[in-house]
């Protein structure tokens, strides 16, 4: 077996261009070591004479080549069967990159031969019909490394929320949420509350005081893994609005349950590994519009069919 420090002599019938030869030599030597790979004339050895790995590269004769084969042999071991690999290029591959790919194949064959001598399988036979060495059916192959599993990104958020259309007037509230994402797909669970400080005048001294809270789930598409990130979410909320009459001799309290669908966009600025600033803008479509009235007052309050929220807060990525 040729020693690992030996050279690699590459023979190429025909006359590839200088930049194509350089691309093959450079890619091969970048992997195996500086100046290990050299293209030599047919019948010649490498810098190290017979101690070199002998490589024969044959193309299909096209310009640029669409297919090629690489055959490796060991001149120091007569019992060592040559090993062949065939390469098929894609039509849009750049010509120089095709020859660089052949250099990569050569480096891979040499690496396997130098480190897998104890695992050699049956030798390949000469295939007279094919005019070269037939592929070794039991050729040694290194199992590709398993693809790394995508990490699950967990995040908790807390934000101040401003809303219009959901209550009689613009209201301020608070929101907390938990989200999980894997790759570019994730989900979010959240809860929002607007305290009972949103009032509507229904006539004369009478008014209603409303409180709203909601909880919902959403499906999100995410992007960005660096300092800036973003997501777009589509979800639904279940909401509860309670109203209390004030300013009349007989007060009453009413509770309404309703639902909405929402679409939200969010951006995130990562300050540290576990701290980020967030901004969210969201539009909601109210599915059931609750109505509120006070006894003895002719006017009523109906929530808007559409609403919007803006949230500013912080996030803690895990």
N, C-alpha and C positions, 0 to 999 in steps of 0.2 A: 504494500500500500504506500502510495506517495506520501511523504511527510507533509504536514500542514503548511510548513514554510515554503514549499516548492512553488515554482511559477505555474502559470496557466497559459499554455500556448494555444491560440485560437486560429484555425485555418478557415478561410472563407473563399470558396471558389467564386471567381468573378472579381470585379473591382468596385466595391462600394465607395462612395464619395468619402473624402477626408473627414467631413463633419460627422458622417454616419459611423465611420470607424472609431472616431474619437468618442462618440456618445457611448458605444459599446464598451470600449476600454475603460472609460471613466466610471460608468455605472458598476461594472464588475469589480474594479479596483477599490471603489468607495466602500464596497461591502467586505471584500476579502482582505484588503490591505493595500497600501500605496504601491503602485507599479507592479502588482502581482500579475495582472492580466495584460498580455501582449498579442497583437495580431501578427501572425507570421505567414510567410509564403507557403503554399502547399508543398508538403514534403519536408519542410524544415522543422526543427525543434525550437523550443523557447530559449530564454537566456540561460536556463539551467540545463540544457541538453535533454537527455532522456528522462531526467528526473521530473520533468514538467508533466502536469496533467495535459492530455491531448484533447482538444475540443474541435469538432468539425461542425460548422454551421452551413446549412444548405437552405436556399430559398426556392420559391416556386418560379423564379426567373422573371417575375413581373417587376415593374418599376412604378410605384413602390411595391415591395413584396406584400402579398396578402397572407401567405403562410410560410412557415419556416420550421426547420427541425434542428435540434441541438443534440449531438452525440458525444458523450464523454467516455474516454478510455484511459487506462492506466498502463503505460509502457513498461513499468517495472514489475508487473504481476501478470504473467501470461494467463493465469486462471481467472483473472478478473474480467467479467463480461461487460462489454460496453453498455452504457445506459443512454436511452434516447428519450427526449421530450419533444413533442410537437406543439407549435404555437400558431394560433390563428388570430390575426389582427382585425380590428373593427375598421370599417371604411373611413371613419372620421379620425382615426389615429394619425397624428403628425408623423412624418417620415422619420425624423431624428428620434422621436420617442419609440418608434418600432424597434430601432436598433438598440436603444437604451434598454428596452424590455428584454431583448435577447441577452444583453449583459447581465440583467437581473436573473434570468433563467440559468445562465452559466454559473453565476455565483451560488445560486441555490443548489444546483447539482453538486458542485465541489464541496459545499458545506456539508451536505448530507453524506457524501462519500467519506469525508475526513472524520466525521463523528459517528458514523454508523457501521463501521467495518464488521463489528460483531453480529450485526443483524442482517447481513446480506442474504438475499434470497437466491433462488435458482437463476443461473445466467440466462440471458436472452440469446436466442438462436439467430443465425443469419437468415435473413429473408431475401432470397434471390429475386422473388417477384417484385418486391418493393425496392430492390436496389440498395438496401442498407440494413441496419440492425433493427429487428422488430422490437417493439416496446416490451419491456419485461413485465409480464402479467403480475408478478409478485414484487414489483419494484417498491422500494421502501418509500413511505410517505409519512411526513410528519403531520400529526393531527393538528388542524388549525386551532388556535387558542379560542376558548369559548368567548362569545360576544359578551362584553360587560353589561350587566343588568342596569337598566335605567334607574337612577335614584328616585325615591319618592320625596318630593319637596313639601314639607309641612309648614304652615304659617298661621299665626294668630294676628288679628287686627283689632284696633279700637279706633273709632273715628267720631268726630262731631259731624252731624248731618243737618242740612237745611233742605226743606221740602216746600213745594208749591203745588196746589191743586188737590192735595189729599185732606187738607183741613181748611177751615174758613179763611185763613190768612196764612202767610208764610210762617213756618214754624221751625224751631230748632229742636234737635233731639240728639240721641247717641246711638251708636251701633257697635256691636261686637260680632266677630265672625271667625270661623276656622276654615281653612282651605287645605286641600291636598292635591298635588299635581305630579304626574309622571310623564316625562317627555313633554309634549305640547298639549296634553289634555288633563283637565283637572275638574274638581268639584268644590263647591263652597256651601257652608251652612251658616246662617246669620240670624240675628235678632236685633230689632230696632224699636226704640220707644220715643214717643213725643209726649212729654208730660202735659198735665191739664192746664196749660196757660194759653191755649188758643181759643179765643172767644168770638162769638158771632152775635150781633144784635138782631133780634127777630121782631122788634117793634116796641116802641116806648122804652120803659126802663128794663124790659125783659131781655135777657140774653142767655146764651147757652155756653157752657164750658166743656170742651171736648178733650179727650185723651185718646191717644192711638198707640198701639203696639202691634208688631207683626213679627213673624218668623218665616223663613223660607229656605229653599234649596236652589242651587243653580249649577249649570254645566258650563265649563269655561275652556277656552282656548288660550294658551299662554305663549309668550315669546320672550326672548332675552334672558341671558344667564349672567350678565355682567353687572355693571354699575346701574344701568337702566333696564327696566323690565316692563312688561305690559300684559294685559289680558282683556278678553272680551267674554262676557257671560250672558247667558240666557237662563231665566229662572222664573219661579212663581213664589208668591207670598200668601200666607193666610193671615188676615188682619182682624183686629178687634178694636172697634171705636166705641167709647162710652161717652155719653153726654149727660150733663147735669144742668137743670134749669135754675136760673138765679134771677132775683129782682122781681119776683111775683109772689103773691100770697100763698100759692100752692105750688111747691116745687116737685119735680119728678126726675127720675133717672132712667135712661134707656141705653141698651147695649145692642150693637149690631155687629155681626160677623160678615166678612166679605173677603174677596180674593182679588189678586191682580197678577198679571204677568209683567216681566220687566226685562229690559236689555240694558246692560251696563258696560262701560269702558273704564279701564283703570290703568294708571301709570304708577311706577314705583321707582324711587331713587334710593339705592342702597348706600347708606352712610358707613356702616360697619358690617361685619359678618352676620350679626344677629340684630340689626336695627335698620329700618328703612322708613322713608316718608312716602305716603300714598295720597293719591287724589283720584276720586271716582265721580263720574257723571252718569246719570241714569234716567231713563224714561220708563214710565209704567202705564199700563192699560188696565183700568179698573173693570173687573168682570161683573161685579154686583155693586151698584151705587147706593150706599146707605142714605136714608133720609131721616132728619130729626126735626121735631117741632115741640113747642111749649104750649101747654094747655092755655086756652084763652087768647092765643096770639095767632093771627091768620097766616103769617109767613113761615116757611120752613127752610132748612138747609140741606142741600144735596151736594155730595162730593162731586168733583169734576170727573169726567170720563177718562181723562189722561192727567198724569202728574209727572213731576220731575224732582230729582234730588241731586244734591251736590255734597260730597263727603270729603273731608280732609282729616288725615289721621296718621297713625304710626303702625308699622308692622314688625313682628318679631319672627323672622325665619328660623326654623330649626335645622 
